[in-house]
């Protein structure tokens, strides 16, 4: 789901001046396609990307609509799931999904009253 066309508050978000683009979408594209040639340019690009993220975080933090808040919560969960899936099993803390399933977690609670 893309909130940009459907939520007026999201359409009003603005990129930081350091981006040099009039809209969030244009700024994001500009930052993603940038290809620095040397260390100084790489550091400058990193700084501009960090400024963009900081500006967006501050603006998103001020949005109050229920749809926007729910969307952001869902995106956080999806991001955590992607991070979990990309993390090698031996580096994941706790028990992995296969072990939980093998031990039948939640099976008794889910089957109470079922014959």
Secondary structure, DSSP 8 states (H G I E B T S, - for coil): ---TTT-HHHHT----GGG--SSHHHHHHHHHH----SHHHHHHHHHHHHHHHHHHHHHHHH---HHHHHHHHHHHHHHHHHHHHHS-GGGSSS--HHHHHHTTTTHHHHHTT--
